[in-house]
Each structure stands twice: as C-alpha cells, then as structure tokens.
Amino acid sequence: MTETDLVIIGAGASGLLLLQELHHHKFCGSVTILERKAASNDDRIWSFWDYHQLPDYLRENVDYQWPKWRFSSAAGQREMHEPTQPYCSLRSGTLRSLTDDMVNKLPSFSIIYDCIVDQIEQYQGKSVLTTSKGQWSTPQIIDTRPPPLHHRHFGLFQCFLGIEVETEKDAFDPSSADLMDDIKNTEQGLEFVYVLPFSKRHALIELTYFSAAPIVPKTLEPRLQSIINQRLHSQSFKPVREEMGTLPMYSIDLNRANANSAHLYGGIAGGAMRASTGYSFLNSQRWANDLAQQIVNHRQIHHQRPIARTYRMLDLLFLRVLRTTPELGVSLYTRMFQALEAKTFIHFMSERASLSEIAQVVWAMPKRLFLLKLVKSYLKSNRSTDE
Ligand SMILES: Cc1cc2nc3c(=O)[nH]c(=O)nc-3n(C[C@H](O)[C@H](O)[C@H](O)COP(=O)(O)OP(=O)(O)OC[C@H]3O[C@@H](n4cnc5c(N)ncnc54)[C@H](O)[C@@H]3O)c2cc1C
C-alpha cells in the first residue's frame, strides 16, 4: 500500500488544475492523481473568456484565441467583438502534457494513468483506495469523478457531437468563433452548431442540443454529417478528432450532503458547472486556486461553492423556462445576444458581472413569464433536487 498526503481522483480539468495550483502555491507534501484513462487521451477542448485573471501557466499555453464570436438564427446574426478579453481554447491534451512535464520534475507529485478507483474505505483514520493498480492510503481525498446523470430536476441535458475537420481549400474564418449558429427549435430540443475555426482549413464543428432527455451523441452523426457537407459545400474533408458529451444542465454539488471534509468533491461533482451553459473550466480553476491556498496554509478545508448563488438561481430559473416553454428558446437567446454589450456578456458568462450588468441580463428576458415561473418553482421546490 502506497502512502500519500493527498489523492486526487481524476486527471480531468479540475484534477489537473488543482495539481498545477498546488505546485504554484509551493505545496511540499506528496500528491497522487489516479486516472482511469490512458496518458495519451486528448478528448476535449475547453473554451472560456480571458477575463484578465487567468494564471500565467494557462494564458501562456492557450491553444487558440478569437477576438470575435457569433450567434445566429433564421431571424439574423449578432457578432460580438472584444479583443481585450478574447474567447480562448485549451486542448485537454495540452493541459495534460503541461502537467505531465511538471510532474516529471517533482518527485513528490505523480499521476497514475489507466488506474480505476474501485473502492474507498476508512481504516485507522485514513482513507484506503483500492484501484486496478493497487492500494493507496491518504488522509485527504479530492474526488473529481463526475456523478451519473439523473432525471430528478427541472433542467435539461446538453448533448453534443463534434468533429475536428481539415479541408484542402479555405473554408473557415479563423477570426470568429460560432457560439450558437443557426439556433432553432426542433423535436429533440434546442439545436445549434458550435464552430471553432483554428485556421482557414481546420475547425471543430459541433452539433448541440439542449434537450429534456439525454440523446446518445453517436446518434447525432447523420445530422452532423449533413451540416458539415452543407457548410463545406460538399468539399471533401479529413476528420482528425471527435469529441462528444452529455452534460447535466441542472444543479449539482455532492459536497452539499457531504459531512466528511477528508473526502471532498471537485469539478462538476463539486458544483463547478454552470447549469445554463455547461461551462466549468474557469470555475474549476478558481476553485483549485482557492483550495490549494487552504491546503498549503494548513487551514481546515472549507468547501466554497464555485458558482455564486445569484448565478445558480438565475440559471435554474432560465432552465425551467426553457424546459417548460421550449418553443421560446430561440427568442430567449436572441434577446440576450441582441441586448448585451460584448463585455457585459463575458462578465455574465464568467460570473464577474456587476449588479447593473446582471440587471441588464434580467431585463432582456420576458419579465412576466419569468416571474410566473419563479413563483411556480418556489411552490414546487420540495419536489426536485434543484436548489
Ligand atoms: C467534449 C467536451 C467539451 C467541453 N467543452 C467545454 C468548454 O469548452 N468549456 C467549459 O468550460 N467546459 C466544457 N466542457 C464541460 C466541462 O468543463 C468538462 O467536462 C470538464 O472536463 C469537467 O471537468 P471535471 O474535472 O469536473 O471532470 P473531467 O474532466 O471529466 O475529469 C474527471 C476525470 O475522472 C476520471 N475518472 C472517472 N471515474 C474514475 C475512476 N473510477 N477512477 C479514476 N478516474 C476516474 C475520468 O476519466 C476523468 O478524466 C466540455 C465537456 C466535454 C465532454
């Protein structure tokens, strides 16, 4: 059995960010990450706005940046432009190799890949983790395994399938990302296309649904193929990578019902995901920074929810409206994109909005309908796992 001061379960966004932050805060104890996947895994691209508080190790390693981003529906298009706070993307493979390089220089840090955590038991005041690669004993676990999806909520699921393509002729505008292109209401839910153009001949094209029930991403393939053919005017392309997911668009925080501070949850499991968007990367970075400071300063670990209550409440209300009146989906997003300045939009998406900016978002929504849903959600709140 291997003894270590801290075990992090999962080398995904939050696990890797926590290891980075522990290093940057000069933690001198031993840390082991136990990760189910293989070391070479590069299965997603994390995007976020650079809101001037990114740590250098991330800003210097961002893979792509866009000063502009777009939203479009049958009714028209809106482009936002904010070169000082660009939309940024970081490949999971980039963060992983950065962290692997760091770990190779630090004998007290390690990442064990291909290692499935099966069981956690308490023994003599410590946690003992039984895995496919042996046993670890530790006084502190940070668990970042995302919890299984469930249906006891009034939210939605974000289901998507994306293909990174390379073309022989110019096909993309690399100065602008498509956040929600051709957004429309369909039987399966709100549909839109997300495009990250890395160059004129290389882009990620992702078909996304906000739906009331999970959709198996692979079943989206025929629709995605037809969208790609249409965009590329049937020009042939080389698929270079695929990414997919079904993300929970409802409130999650396993720490809420957890009295054991020696086994804390992080990442999606710890409440880092914004329910209305599926974004969690920046929240996990802020959470990791905060937790690393507590650990290094030997303070008692105190869980703080990564997303402020105002945003959690607004998101849940917005999702309830979307779930109960899906036909309004396109108009809700159109109102928001039309009403907000780029900076206000970034601040709201990154949970850095001032009160007046939050008021602008609320004001852009149909007020009577939201008020009605607010009253209904209050009355029904004891029947859901939402807040
Ligand atoms: C394809 C995709 C694209 C996304 N794009 C964005 C984006 O652009 N911006 C954004 O903010 N968010 C994005 N998200 C949402 C979210 O930020 C990511 O899912 C993010 O990776 C969540 O981080 P996490 O640390 O909570 O979980 P994960 O990154 O999923 O990490 C959890 C880790 O735990 C490991 N694990 C699970 N079970 C075990 C076990 N039993 N033993 C050992 N290890 C285990 C998993 O293999 C995984 O590596 C995206 C999600 C997906 C799926």
Ligand as a Chemical Component Dictionary entry (heavy atoms), coordinates in Angstrom:
data_LIG
# 
_chem_comp.id                   LIG 
_chem_comp.type                 NON-POLYMER 
_chem_comp.pdbx_formal_charge   0 
_chem_comp.three_letter_code    LIG 
# 
loop_
_chem_comp_atom.comp_id 
_chem_comp_atom.atom_id 
_chem_comp_atom.alt_atom_id 
_chem_comp_atom.type_symbol 
_chem_comp_atom.charge 
_chem_comp_atom.model_Cartn_x 
_chem_comp_atom.model_Cartn_y 
_chem_comp_atom.model_Cartn_z 
_chem_comp_atom.pdbx_ordinal 
LIG C1  C1  C 0 -16.221 17.178 -25.158 1  
LIG C2  C2  C 0 -16.434 18.212 -24.074 2  
LIG C3  C3  C 0 -16.146 19.559 -24.325 3  
LIG C4  C4  C 0 -16.330 20.512 -23.303 4  
LIG N1  N1  N 0 -16.035 21.812 -23.574 5  
LIG C5  C5  C 0 -16.109 22.724 -22.562 6  
LIG C6  C6  C 0 -15.716 24.072 -22.798 7  
LIG O1  O1  O 0 -15.425 24.459 -23.927 8  
LIG N2  N2  N 0 -15.703 24.939 -21.755 9  
LIG C7  C7  C 0 -16.056 24.537 -20.486 10 
LIG O2  O2  O 0 -15.986 25.325 -19.538 11 
LIG N3  N3  N 0 -16.498 23.279 -20.265 12 
LIG C8  C8  C 0 -16.519 22.373 -21.270 13 
LIG N4  N4  N 0 -16.927 21.088 -21.043 14 
LIG C9  C9  C 0 -17.563 20.787 -19.748 15 
LIG C10 C10 C 0 -16.570 20.562 -18.591 16 
LIG O3  O3  O 0 -15.766 21.700 -18.416 17 
LIG C11 C11 C 0 -15.698 19.378 -18.844 18 
LIG O4  O4  O 0 -16.494 18.220 -18.832 19 
LIG C12 C12 C 0 -14.580 19.238 -17.800 20 
LIG O5  O5  O 0 -13.677 18.294 -18.284 21 
LIG C13 C13 C 0 -15.135 18.845 -16.433 22 
LIG O6  O6  O 0 -14.070 18.753 -15.541 23 
LIG P1  P1  P 0 -14.058 17.763 -14.291 24 
LIG O7  O7  O 0 -12.717 17.807 -13.724 25 
LIG O8  O8  O 0 -15.245 18.006 -13.452 26 
LIG O9  O9  O 0 -14.354 16.328 -14.964 27 
LIG P2  P2  P 0 -13.475 15.563 -16.005 28 
LIG O10 O10 O 0 -12.654 16.499 -16.796 29 
LIG O11 O11 O 0 -14.416 14.663 -16.745 30 
LIG O12 O12 O 0 -12.480 14.708 -15.101 31 
LIG C14 C14 C 0 -12.892 13.618 -14.336 32 
LIG C15 C15 C 0 -11.849 12.535 -14.516 33 
LIG O13 O13 O 0 -12.131 11.461 -13.625 34 
LIG C16 C16 C 0 -11.763 10.275 -14.263 35 
LIG N5  N5  N 0 -12.457 9.162  -13.612 36 
LIG C17 C17 C 0 -13.780 8.882  -13.619 37 
LIG N6  N6  N 0 -14.036 7.774  -12.904 38 
LIG C18 C18 C 0 -12.839 7.338  -12.439 39 
LIG C19 C19 C 0 -12.436 6.242  -11.619 40 
LIG N7  N7  N 0 -13.325 5.355  -11.131 41 
LIG N8  N8  N 0 -11.118 6.099  -11.332 42 
LIG C20 C20 C 0 -10.208 7.004  -11.792 43 
LIG N9  N9  N 0 -10.537 8.056  -12.557 44 
LIG C21 C21 C 0 -11.826 8.227  -12.883 45 
LIG C22 C22 C 0 -12.214 10.490 -15.702 46 
LIG O14 O14 O 0 -11.582 9.612  -16.589 47 
LIG C23 C23 C 0 -11.856 11.950 -15.933 48 
LIG O15 O15 O 0 -10.609 12.111 -16.515 49 
LIG C24 C24 C 0 -16.802 20.116 -22.031 50 
LIG C25 C25 C 0 -17.112 18.767 -21.817 51 
LIG C26 C26 C 0 -16.929 17.826 -22.805 52 
LIG C27 C27 C 0 -17.283 16.378 -22.549 53 
# 
loop_
_chem_comp_bond.comp_id 
_chem_comp_bond.atom_id_1 
_chem_comp_bond.atom_id_2 
_chem_comp_bond.value_order 
_chem_comp_bond.pdbx_ordinal 
LIG C1  C2  SING 1  
LIG C2  C3  SING 2  
LIG C2  C26 DOUB 3  
LIG C3  C4  DOUB 4  
LIG C4  N1  SING 5  
LIG C4  C24 SING 6  
LIG N1  C5  DOUB 7  
LIG C5  C6  SING 8  
LIG C5  C8  SING 9  
LIG C6  O1  DOUB 10 
LIG C6  N2  SING 11 
LIG N2  C7  SING 12 
LIG C7  O2  DOUB 13 
LIG C7  N3  SING 14 
LIG N3  C8  DOUB 15 
LIG C8  N4  SING 16 
LIG N4  C9  SING 17 
LIG N4  C24 SING 18 
LIG C9  C10 SING 19 
LIG C10 O3  SING 20 
LIG C10 C11 SING 21 
LIG C11 O4  SING 22 
LIG C11 C12 SING 23 
LIG C12 O5  SING 24 
LIG C12 C13 SING 25 
LIG C13 O6  SING 26 
LIG O6  P1  SING 27 
LIG P1  O7  DOUB 28 
LIG P1  O8  SING 29 
LIG P1  O9  SING 30 
LIG O9  P2  SING 31 
LIG P2  O10 DOUB 32 
LIG P2  O11 SING 33 
LIG P2  O12 SING 34 
LIG O12 C14 SING 35 
LIG C14 C15 SING 36 
LIG C15 O13 SING 37 
LIG C15 C23 SING 38 
LIG O13 C16 SING 39 
LIG C16 N5  SING 40 
LIG C16 C22 SING 41 
LIG N5  C17 SING 42 
LIG N5  C21 SING 43 
LIG C17 N6  DOUB 44 
LIG N6  C18 SING 45 
LIG C18 C19 SING 46 
LIG C18 C21 DOUB 47 
LIG C19 N7  SING 48 
LIG C19 N8  DOUB 49 
LIG N8  C20 SING 50 
LIG C20 N9  DOUB 51 
LIG N9  C21 SING 52 
LIG C22 O14 SING 53 
LIG C22 C23 SING 54 
LIG C23 O15 SING 55 
LIG C24 C25 DOUB 56 
LIG C25 C26 SING 57 
LIG C26 C27 SING 58 
# 
